[in-house]
Amino acid sequence: MLAGVVREHASRLAAALISLLGDFSAAEDLVQDAVETALRRWPVEGVPQRPQAWLYTVARRRGLDVLRRESNYRAKLAELRWPEAAPTDDRLRLIFTCCHPALAPEAQIALTLRVVCGLSTAQIAAAFVVPEPTVAQRITRAKKKVGEAGIPYRIPSDEELPGRLRSVLAVVYLLFNEGYLSSTPERAQARDLVDDAEWLAALLAQLAPAEPEVAGLLALIRLHRARGAARFDERGRLVLLADQDRTRWDRQAIEQAAALLTRAARAHRRPGPYQLQAAIAACHAEAASFEETDWVQILVLYDMLTHLVPSPVTRMHRAIALRHVHGAEAALAELQKLEHDLARYGLWHATRAELLRELGRADEARTCDEQALALTVNPAQQALLSERLRWG
């Protein structure tokens, strides 16, 4: 709980300090010092009423101490005017700075998730399904490039906006995914990250009301959040979609999100990845029961999505839909094609186990569940896989 509060406010602090200092590394050092101080003092003194202001004050004092130790500190102090109070939330402006076209797309997203959103290198690597050292190298190079290129710290003009939105949307999407089902062993989900993702998506919708993909992402987040009350049981165990109590879903939120998606689709007729994923989520959310799910429509939507985003993970989810339309044998055949790309992805093994079990191949299914468990760190997913293994 305490770590979650620190993490939530640390991301806002990072954005404020980078805005003030114009130096990613210096800002991160100050944030780290402030977080360490908070984790040492808050358990004894209690969480302050305004955590962000408290963290900012600690970081400000530490920053001034560092400047005073520099030989030319008087000149630096003359240039730098630290505000006494914590600045307003500046994360959206920083996200656009990190997503400058001078940086490679993968570096843009990795840098933003690390610096703005506070995700660890391991969490980002899990989101990209790539080795952790690869992500660390991308982040280091991106920080250096920002300084060398003199990238301005601002929200781009209307003319520049379309070129940046793709990466910004990817950041918000990955932030939401990490919050919705965490890639760390500490917690099953991170509601603060989900809150941040929805807040950022809503800001983007105000900034770019004519962009259908922005509306699609916001609708996607809200459709998933509408099922939040039924996703975990009273013991914190993950409840699969087929077993969720749909009376606990927020029907009003589902209707509003679906209406947002429909308006965007009718006004622009430019279906993109986030609109398609939101449409898939709407198919699930609007079904009165799992048995009444329109799997044919979902498969059509996945066909469109894989055409736009032919990633291994997207193709895996399409195979899950294929199972409900053409059977487990056809789905398993599609899944096997992804082995090279997803051999280190726990959900691929877990999905394969379900299909094998349905086909009566229990021993192979158990082996897949064991492999999935070995590759999974989320505690709720671990508990689900362990229960499957116990019951065979």
CORWO-V824326 format. One record per pair of residues at least 24 apart in sequence whose C-alpha atoms are under 6 Angstrom apart, sorted by the first residue. I is the first residue (numbers start at 1). J is the second residue. Records with the same first field share a line. If there is no record, write none. Layout:
BEGIN
I=J + J
END
This chain:
BEGIN
9=52
11=116 + 117 + 118
12=89
15=90 + 91
16=90
30=59
34=58 + 59
53=86
56=86
93=154 + 155
96=155
97=153
107=138 + 142
109=171
111=139
123=183
172=197
183=378
184=377 + 378
185=377 + 378 + 379
188=378 + 379 + 380
212=264
213=274 + 275
216=261 + 274 + 275
217=274
219=257 + 261
220=278
223=254
226=250 + 253
237=380
238=380
242=290
273=305
328=355
346=372 + 375 + 376
END
